[in-house]
Amino acid sequence: MAKEEDLLSSWRELTPEKQQKVLEYVETLKSESASTVSEPEYIPKTPLAKKLWAIRQEAIASGMKLLNSSEIEQELAERRGGYRES
């Protein structure tokens, strides 16, 4: 808690303009950390998994949009004739 108290104490000593700069800097730090946080790298173990992973990586690199689970369900229903727009 000491760091938070030190930060707050220092914050109160700043002019409003410098407080604004601090807020902007914090937002920059937050966006940097959000963009650098990534999923742990998946390492396929079987030959089939390696082949499928390579195909997936090629699709992503080519700009193909991956579907989420609800989009997959909708596409399957459309292909099978069970999808109806309400």
C-alpha positions as protocol buffer text, in pm:
chain_id: "A"
residue {
  index: 1
  type: MET
  ca { x: 0 y: 0 z: 0 }
}
residue {
  index: 2
  type: ALA
  ca { x: 299 y: 231 z: 51 }
}
residue {
  index: 3
  type: LYS
  ca { x: 351 y: 267 z: -326 }
}
residue {
  index: 4
  type: GLU
  ca { x: -8 y: 375 z: -375 }
}
residue {
  index: 5
  type: GLU
  ca { x: 19 y: 628 z: -94 }
}
residue {
  index: 6
  type: ASP
  ca { x: 347 y: 764 z: -235 }
}
residue {
  index: 7
  type: LEU
  ca { x: 191 y: 792 z: -579 }
}
residue {
  index: 8
  type: LEU
  ca { x: -116 y: 971 z: -446 }
}
residue {
  index: 9
  type: SER
  ca { x: 97 y: 1209 z: -241 }
}
residue {
  index: 10
  type: SER
  ca { x: 309 y: 1293 z: -544 }
}
residue {
  index: 11
  type: TRP
  ca { x: -3 y: 1329 z: -758 }
}
residue {
  index: 12
  type: ARG
  ca { x: -147 y: 1592 z: -525 }
}
residue {
  index: 13
  type: GLU
  ca { x: 168 y: 1802 z: -559 }
}
residue {
  index: 14
  type: LEU
  ca { x: 138 y: 1822 z: -937 }
}
residue {
  index: 15
  type: THR
  ca { x: -30 y: 2098 z: -1134 }
}
residue {
  index: 16
  type: PRO
  ca { x: -350 y: 2002 z: -1319 }
}
residue {
  index: 17
  type: GLU
  ca { x: -157 y: 2007 z: -1649 }
}
residue {
  index: 18
  type: LYS
  ca { x: 102 y: 1763 z: -1518 }
}
residue {
  index: 19
  type: GLN
  ca { x: -170 y: 1544 z: -1369 }
}
residue {
  index: 20
  type: GLN
  ca { x: -322 y: 1525 z: -1719 }
}
residue {
  index: 21
  type: LYS
  ca { x: 17 y: 1423 z: -1860 }
}
residue {
  index: 22
  type: VAL
  ca { x: 43 y: 1149 z: -1598 }
}
residue {
  index: 23
  type: LEU
  ca { x: -302 y: 1019 z: -1692 }
}
residue {
  index: 24
  type: GLU
  ca { x: -208 y: 1015 z: -2060 }
}
residue {
  index: 25
  type: TYR
  ca { x: 115 y: 831 z: -1980 }
}
residue {
  index: 26
  type: VAL
  ca { x: -73 y: 573 z: -1773 }
}
residue {
  index: 27
  type: GLU
  ca { x: -314 y: 516 z: -2063 }
}
residue {
  index: 28
  type: THR
  ca { x: -16 y: 465 z: -2294 }
}
residue {
  index: 29
  type: LEU
  ca { x: 131 y: 209 z: -2055 }
}
residue {
  index: 30
  type: LYS
  ca { x: -202 y: 28 z: -2028 }
}
residue {
  index: 31
  type: SER
  ca { x: -243 y: 6 z: -2406 }
}
residue {
  index: 32
  type: GLU
  ca { x: 116 y: -118 z: -2447 }
}
residue {
  index: 33
  type: SER
  ca { x: 67 y: -392 z: -2192 }
}
residue {
  index: 34
  type: ALA
  ca { x: -266 y: -491 z: -2345 }
}
residue {
  index: 35
  type: SER
  ca { x: -109 y: -526 z: -2688 }
}
residue {
  index: 36
  type: THR
  ca { x: 192 y: -723 z: -2566 }
}
residue {
  index: 37
  type: VAL
  ca { x: -6 y: -970 z: -2359 }
}
residue {
  index: 38
  type: SER
  ca { x: -60 y: -1272 z: -2579 }
}
residue {
  index: 39
  type: GLU
  ca { x: -176 y: -1624 z: -2545 }
}
residue {
  index: 40
  type: PRO
  ca { x: 92 y: -1871 z: -2451 }
}
residue {
  index: 41
  type: GLU
  ca { x: 235 y: -2021 z: -2769 }
}
residue {
  index: 42
  type: TYR
  ca { x: 69 y: -2347 z: -2854 }
}
residue {
  index: 43
  type: ILE
  ca { x: 312 y: -2626 z: -2936 }
}
residue {
  index: 44
  type: PRO
  ca { x: 150 y: -2907 z: -3133 }
}
residue {
  index: 45
  type: LYS
  ca { x: 277 y: -3252 z: -3041 }
}
residue {
  index: 46
  type: THR
  ca { x: 131 y: -3497 z: -3294 }
}
residue {
  index: 47
  type: PRO
  ca { x: 193 y: -3490 z: -3671 }
}
residue {
  index: 48
  type: LEU
  ca { x: -174 y: -3412 z: -3736 }
}
residue {
  index: 49
  type: ALA
  ca { x: -174 y: -3128 z: -3484 }
}
residue {
  index: 50
  type: LYS
  ca { x: 143 y: -2987 z: -3644 }
}
residue {
  index: 51
  type: LYS
  ca { x: -17 y: -2996 z: -3988 }
}
residue {
  index: 52
  type: LEU
  ca { x: -342 y: -2835 z: -3866 }
}
residue {
  index: 53
  type: TRP
  ca { x: -149 y: -2568 z: -3674 }
}
residue {
  index: 54
  type: ALA
  ca { x: 54 y: -2482 z: -3985 }
}
residue {
  index: 55
  type: ILE
  ca { x: -267 y: -2449 z: -4188 }
}
residue {
  index: 56
  type: ARG
  ca { x: -416 y: -2224 z: -3920 }
}
residue {
  index: 57
  type: GLN
  ca { x: -106 y: -2002 z: -3911 }
}
residue {
  index: 58
  type: GLU
  ca { x: -111 y: -1971 z: -4293 }
}
residue {
  index: 59
  type: ALA
  ca { x: -479 y: -1874 z: -4283 }
}
residue {
  index: 60
  type: ILE
  ca { x: -414 y: -1606 z: -4021 }
}
residue {
  index: 61
  type: ALA
  ca { x: -113 y: -1473 z: -4214 }
}
residue {
  index: 62
  type: SER
  ca { x: -323 y: -1446 z: -4531 }
}
residue {
  index: 63
  type: GLY
  ca { x: -579 y: -1232 z: -4348 }
}
residue {
  index: 64
  type: MET
  ca { x: -851 y: -1493 z: -4310 }
}
residue {
  index: 65
  type: LYS
  ca { x: -1093 y: -1412 z: -4029 }
}
residue {
  index: 66
  type: LEU
  ca { x: -1127 y: -1692 z: -3776 }
}
residue {
  index: 67
  type: LEU
  ca { x: -1477 y: -1767 z: -3654 }
}
residue {
  index: 68
  type: ASN
  ca { x: -1583 y: -1781 z: -3291 }
}
residue {
  index: 69
  type: SER
  ca { x: -1798 y: -2066 z: -3160 }
}
residue {
  index: 70
  type: SER
  ca { x: -2132 y: -1897 z: -3227 }
}
residue {
  index: 71
  type: GLU
  ca { x: -2026 y: -1805 z: -3583 }
}
residue {
  index: 72
  type: ILE
  ca { x: -1923 y: -2168 z: -3642 }
}
residue {
  index: 73
  type: GLU
  ca { x: -2262 y: -2290 z: -3517 }
}
residue {
  index: 74
  type: GLN
  ca { x: -2440 y: -2043 z: -3744 }
}
residue {
  index: 75
  type: GLU
  ca { x: -2236 y: -2145 z: -4048 }
}
residue {
  index: 76
  type: LEU
  ca { x: -2301 y: -2514 z: -3981 }
}
residue {
  index: 77
  type: ALA
  ca { x: -2674 y: -2451 z: -3946 }
}
residue {
  index: 78
  type: GLU
  ca { x: -2677 y: -2253 z: -4272 }
}
residue {
  index: 79
  type: ARG
  ca { x: -2493 y: -2529 z: -4457 }
}
residue {
  index: 80
  type: ARG
  ca { x: -2727 y: -2794 z: -4319 }
}
residue {
  index: 81
  type: GLY
  ca { x: -3037 y: -2594 z: -4400 }
}
residue {
  index: 82
  type: GLY
  ca { x: -3144 y: -2540 z: -4041 }
}
residue {
  index: 83
  type: TYR
  ca { x: -3069 y: -2171 z: -4008 }
}
residue {
  index: 84
  type: ARG
  ca { x: -3357 y: -1926 z: -4031 }
}
residue {
  index: 85
  type: GLU
  ca { x: -3321 y: -1548 z: -3996 }
}
residue {
  index: 86
  type: SER
  ca { x: -3573 y: -1425 z: -3737 }
}
